[in-house]
Amino acid sequence: MSGVVTARGLGAQGRGVTVSLQTIAQLSGFFFAMGAAQSLSYFIGRRPEDASRLLSTWLLMLLPLTAIAIVVTELLLSTIFAVHAPGAIESGRWFLFTIVLVVGFELNSGVLLGEHDFLVFNLLRFMQPALVALGVTVVWRLGSLTVTSALLVATVASVIVLALGMTRSALRTGWGRPDLTLGRTTLWYGIRGHGVMVATNVNARLDVAMLPAFVAAASVGIYSVATNVSLIIYQLANTFAALLIPAAARDTERAQTRIVGSLFGTLAIAGALALGLGLFARPMLEVVYGQQFGAAASTLRLLLPGSVLFAGSSILTAGIYALGKPFTATSAQVAGMAVTVIGLLVFLRVGGITAAALVSTASYATVFIATAIAYKRAANVPWRVFVPTPARILSLR
């Protein structure tokens, strides 16, 4: 809803600048969070009695990392927005401080998931975009929607939700004494698996982050609509995958059944959604986003097959994490990141948004294949486990 409002209220150029700045802040925050969400959800899920010490320890570890993230991203901002007016850079200067919020959400998510506080986790995940959607709609109707006001609304919504989430986490776990030994152990787990978060976000968002350096803001806006719609499929699966890590880690006997059953269900639902979106892409985009965004239909169709496979890979990645092998999960994701980085560097300048879409789909497919191979080896299961025969589906109930 917020994407629709910003597209209609700001046009392709304004939406392009807004989405690019948000993407850059998110990528930087995810990179410097050092796998906090995955590490905390795994270790608290296995040993709930360590939750209070882990919360305090990780909070202290993330403070200097967040400061470094802000400084590095501020230095790169002028290069990223080389083809844009100074206004985009001026808005970005203050907005990049919201990297603090991105890192904070990673910390809070890990605690809530580790505590199996799934209801609150999902409520907060819904509340943040809901507040953004409400805020930008009100500002739009008041005739005050600009790039700056849209970014302000997103910032205020994130502050509110993070405050509620951290309050919930602190009440659930309490504040324990920081433990450097525990911190090193869990940080090493996070670093080994950190490539998953970095590579996943590179695969999903690097195209949008790099486009401003090669194409006009209007093209970025059109492309961002296509990617946002296609990644709805992945985001639904990824939210569910986050719940699987602590659940499978705590109940190891049923872990394989949960992962394989979730994979079958995810691919089936994602495939059905992609088929519907592909068939009605142009009229849907024009009705929802506006006439000028109908041009995103062809790009959306190129992205959808890869998005289905990307959704499936998130389930398998959760299974590898639950087995306590984060580096294995990282190696699978890095294969897709290599396709993304090399493909964009080679083809983006000459192919524009069409090249970006094709590279993204190739990357998503690579990630799925590599993750399936990695899970098979880590779980020591035969290939036939991945074949959804009627008998196997019934056995998963």
C-alpha positions in Angstrom: 0.0 0.0 0.0 2.8 2.4 0.8 4.5 1.5 -2.5 1.3 2.3 -4.3 0.9 5.7 -2.6 4.5 6.8 -3.1 4.3 5.7 -6.8 1.1 7.8 -7.3 2.2 10.7 -5.2 5.8 11.0 -6.2 5.8 9.6 -9.7 8.5 7.3 -11.1 11.4 9.7 -10.3 10.4 10.4 -6.7 9.7 6.8 -6.0 13.0 5.8 -7.5 15.0 8.1 -5.1 12.9 7.0 -2.1 13.3 3.3 -2.7 17.0 3.6 -3.5 17.8 5.4 -0.2 15.7 2.9 1.8 17.5 0.0 0.0 21.0 1.4 0.7 20.2 1.9 4.4 18.8 -1.6 4.7 21.8 -3.2 2.9 24.3 -1.4 5.1 22.4 -2.3 8.3 22.0 -5.9 7.4 25.7 -6.1 6.5 27.0 -4.7 9.8 24.4 -6.6 12.0 26.7 -9.6 11.7 24.0 -12.2 11.6 22.4 -11.1 14.9 18.9 -12.3 14.1 20.0 -15.8 13.1 22.6 -16.3 15.8 20.3 -15.1 18.6 17.3 -17.1 17.4 19.4 -20.3 17.2 21.3 -19.9 20.6 18.3 -18.7 22.6 16.2 -21.4 21.0 18.7 -24.0 22.1 19.4 -22.5 25.5 16.6 -20.1 26.7 18.4 -19.5 30.0 21.1 -17.5 28.2 18.7 -15.0 26.7 19.3 -12.1 29.1 23.0 -12.3 28.8 22.8 -12.6 25.0 20.6 -9.5 24.7 23.0 -7.3 26.7 26.1 -8.7 25.1 24.9 -8.3 21.5 23.6 -4.8 22.2 27.1 -3.8 23.3 28.8 -5.5 20.3 26.5 -3.9 17.8 26.9 -0.3 18.9 30.4 0.2 17.3 29.4 -1.8 14.3 26.4 0.5 13.7 28.6 3.6 13.9 31.0 2.2 11.3 28.1 1.3 9.0 26.8 4.9 9.1 30.2 6.4 8.4 31.0 4.1 5.5 27.6 4.5 3.8 27.7 8.3 4.2 31.1 8.3 2.4 29.7 6.2 -0.5 26.5 8.2 -1.0 27.7 10.7 -3.5 29.1 7.9 -5.7 25.9 5.9 -5.6 23.8 8.9 -6.6 26.1 10.2 -9.3 23.4 10.8 -11.9 20.9 12.4 -9.5 20.3 15.9 -8.4 21.9 17.1 -5.1 18.5 16.9 -3.4 18.7 13.1 -3.4 22.0 13.2 -1.6 20.8 15.8 0.9 17.9 13.7 1.8 20.1 10.6 2.1 22.5 12.3 4.5 20.1 12.3 7.4 18.2 9.2 6.4 21.3 7.0 6.6 21.2 7.4 10.4 18.2 5.1 10.3 20.8 2.3 9.9 20.6 2.2 13.7 17.0 1.1 13.4 17.8 -1.6 10.8 20.4 -3.1 13.1 18.0 -2.8 16.1 15.3 -4.8 14.3 17.8 -7.6 13.6 18.7 -7.7 17.3 15.1 -7.6 18.4 13.9 -10.2 15.9 16.6 -12.7 17.0 15.5 -12.4 20.7 11.8 -12.7 19.9 12.3 -15.7 17.6 14.6 -17.4 20.1 12.0 -17.0 22.8 9.4 -18.5 20.4 7.4 -15.3 20.8 6.1 -15.8 17.3 2.8 -13.9 17.7 4.5 -10.7 18.8 7.2 -11.1 16.2 4.6 -11.3 13.4 2.5 -8.5 14.8 5.5 -6.2 14.8 6.5 -7.3 11.3 3.0 -6.3 10.2 2.8 -3.1 12.3 5.8 -1.4 10.8 4.6 -1.4 7.1 1.1 -0.8 8.3 2.1 2.4 10.1 4.1 3.5 7.0 1.2 2.9 4.7 -1.1 4.8 7.0 1.3 7.7 7.4 2.2 8.2 3.7 -1.5 8.0 2.8 -2.4 10.7 5.3 0.5 12.9 4.1 -0.5 12.3 0.5 -4.1 13.3 1.1 -2.9 16.4 2.8 -0.9 17.3 -0.3 2.5 17.2 1.5 4.0 14.0 0.1 7.6 14.5 -0.9 10.7 12.3 -0.8 11.6 13.8 2.5 8.2 13.4 4.1 8.0 9.8 2.9 11.3 9.0 4.5 10.3 10.8 7.7 7.1 8.7 7.9 9.1 5.5 7.5 11.6 6.6 10.1 8.9 7.4 12.7 7.1 4.1 12.1 10.3 2.2 12.6 11.1 4.0 15.8 7.7 3.2 17.3 7.8 -0.4 16.3 11.4 -1.0 17.5 10.6 0.7 20.8 7.7 -1.7 21.3 9.7 -4.7 20.2 12.7 -4.0 22.4 10.4 -3.4 25.4 8.8 -6.8 24.8 12.2 -8.5 24.5 13.6 -6.9 27.7 10.4 -7.9 29.6 10.7 -11.5 28.3 14.4 -12.0 28.9 15.5 -9.3 31.4 19.0 -7.7 31.3 21.8 -10.0 32.2 25.5 -9.3 32.7 27.4 -9.1 29.4 29.4 -12.3 28.7 32.4 -11.9 26.5 32.9 -15.6 26.1 29.3 -16.2 25.1 29.5 -13.1 22.9 32.5 -14.5 21.0 30.9 -17.9 20.5 27.6 -16.5 19.2 29.3 -13.8 17.2 31.4 -16.4 15.4 28.2 -18.3 14.6 26.7 -15.1 13.3 29.8 -14.3 11.2 29.9 -17.8 9.7 26.3 -17.5 8.7 26.5 -13.7 8.0 27.1 -14.3 4.4 23.6 -15.6 4.1 22.1 -12.3 5.1 24.5 -10.3 3.1 24.2 -12.5 0.0 20.4 -12.7 0.2 20.1 -9.0 0.4 22.7 -8.4 -2.3 20.8 -10.8 -4.5 17.4 -9.2 -3.7 18.4 -5.5 -3.5 21.8 -4.8 -5.2 20.1 -4.2 -8.5 18.0 -1.4 -7.1 21.0 0.0 -5.2 23.2 0.0 -8.3 20.7 1.3 -10.8 20.9 5.0 -9.8 24.5 5.1 -10.9 23.5 3.9 -14.5 20.0 5.0 -15.3 17.6 7.8 -14.6 15.5 7.9 -11.4 12.3 7.3 -13.4 13.6 3.9 -14.7 14.6 3.1 -11.1 11.1 3.8 -10.0 9.6 1.5 -12.6 12.0 -1.2 -11.9 11.4 -0.9 -8.1 7.7 -1.5 -8.6 8.5 -4.8 -10.5 10.9 -6.0 -7.9 8.6 -5.0 -5.0 5.7 -7.0 -6.4 7.9 -10.0 -7.3 9.5 -10.1 -3.9 6.2 -10.2 -2.1 6.5 -14.0 -2.8 9.9 -14.2 -1.3 9.1 -12.0 1.7 6.1 -14.2 2.7 8.3 -17.3 2.6 11.2 -15.6 4.4 9.0 -14.6 7.3 7.9 -18.2 7.7 11.5 -19.4 7.3 12.6 -17.2 10.2 10.1 -19.1 12.5 11.5 -22.5 11.3 15.1 -21.9 12.6 14.3 -21.9 16.3 11.5 -24.4 15.9 13.7 -26.9 14.1 16.6 -26.2 16.4 14.6 -27.1 19.5 12.8 -30.1 18.0 15.6 -31.9 16.1 13.6 -35.2 15.7 11.0 -33.5 13.5 13.3 -30.9 11.9 13.6 -32.7 8.5 9.9 -33.3 8.2 9.2 -29.6 9.0 11.7 -28.3 6.5 10.7 -30.6 3.6 7.0 -30.1 4.2 7.5 -26.4 4.3 9.5 -26.5 1.1 6.7 -28.3 -0.8 4.1 -25.9 0.6 6.1 -22.8 -0.2 6.9 -23.8 -3.8 3.2 -24.6 -4.4 1.8 -21.4 -3.0 4.6 -19.3 -4.5 4.1 -20.8 -7.9 0.3 -20.1 -7.8 0.9 -16.5 -6.8 3.5 -16.0 -9.6 1.2 -17.4 -12.2 -1.6 -15.1 -11.2 0.7 -12.1 -11.1 2.3 -12.9 -14.5 -1.1 -13.3 -16.3 -2.5 -10.0 -15.1 0.7 -8.0 -14.7 0.0 -5.0 -16.9 -3.6 -4.3 -15.9 -2.8 -4.9 -12.3 0.1 -2.5 -12.3 -1.7 0.2 -14.1 -4.8 0.0 -11.9 -2.8 -0.2 -8.6 0.2 2.0 -9.3 -0.9 4.2 -12.1 -0.8 4.2 -15.9 3.0 5.0 -16.2 3.9 1.9 -14.2 2.3 -0.5 -16.7 5.8 -0.5 -18.4 7.0 -2.6 -15.4 4.9 -5.6 -16.6 7.6 -7.1 -18.8 10.2 -6.7 -16.1 7.9 -8.3 -13.5 7.4 -11.4 -15.7 11.1 -11.8 -16.0 11.5 -11.7 -12.2 8.7 -14.0 -11.2 10.2 -17.5 -12.0 13.3 -16.6 -10.0 11.2 -15.3 -7.1 9.5 -18.6 -6.7 12.8 -20.4 -6.5 14.2 -17.7 -4.2 11.3 -18.4 -1.8 12.0 -22.1 -1.8 15.7 -21.4 -1.0 14.8 -19.5 2.1 13.2 -22.6 3.6 16.2 -24.8 2.8 18.5 -22.1 4.3 16.5 -22.2 7.5 17.0 -25.9 7.6 20.7 -25.6 7.3 20.8 -23.0 10.1 18.8 -25.3 12.3 21.4 -28.0 11.8 24.0 -25.6 13.3 25.9 -25.2 10.0 25.7 -21.5 9.1 28.8 -21.5 7.0 27.3 -24.1 4.7 24.3 -21.9 4.2 26.6 -19.0 3.5 28.5 -20.8 0.8 25.3 -21.6 -1.1 24.1 -18.0 -1.0 27.5 -16.7 -2.1 27.2 -18.7 -5.4 24.1 -16.6 -6.2 25.8 -13.4 -5.1 28.6 -14.0 -7.5 26.1 -14.3 -10.3 24.4 -11.0 -9.2 27.6 -9.0 -8.8 29.3 -10.1 -12.0 26.1 -10.0 -14.0 25.2 -6.5 -13.0 28.7 -5.2 -13.5 28.8 -6.7 -17.0 25.3 -6.1 -18.3 23.7 -3.3 -16.4 25.3 -0.4 -18.3 24.2 -1.7 -21.7 21.0 -3.6 -20.7 19.4 -1.4 -18.1 16.5 -2.7 -16.2 15.9 -5.7 -18.5 19.4 -6.9 -17.8 18.9 -6.3 -14.1 15.8 -8.5 -14.1 17.5 -11.3 -16.1 20.5 -11.3 -13.8 18.3 -11.4 -10.7 16.3 -14.4 -12.0 19.6 -16.2 -12.9 20.9 -15.4 -9.4 17.7 -16.7 -7.6 17.9 -19.9 -9.6 21.5 -20.4 -8.7 20.8 -19.9 -5.0 18.0 -22.5 -5.0 20.1 -25.1 -6.7 23.1 -24.5 -4.5 21.0 -24.4 -1.3 19.3 -27.7 -2.2 22.7 -29.4 -2.7 23.9 -27.9 0.6 20.9 -29.1 2.6 21.1 -32.5 1.1 24.7 -32.9 2.2 24.2 -31.2 5.6 21.1 -33.3 6.5 22.5 -36.4 4.8 19.2 -37.2 2.9 18.7 -38.7 -0.6 17.5 -36.7 -3.5 14.2 -38.5 -3.6 13.2 -36.6 -0.4 12.7 -33.5 -2.5 10.3 -35.3 -4.9 6.7 -34.4 -3.8 5.0 -37.7 -4.4 1.5 -38.2 -3.0 2.8 -40.8 -0.5 5.6 -38.5 0.7 3.2 -35.6 1.1 0.8 -37.7 3.2 3.7 -38.9 5.3 4.6 -35.3 6.2 1.2 -34.6 7.9 
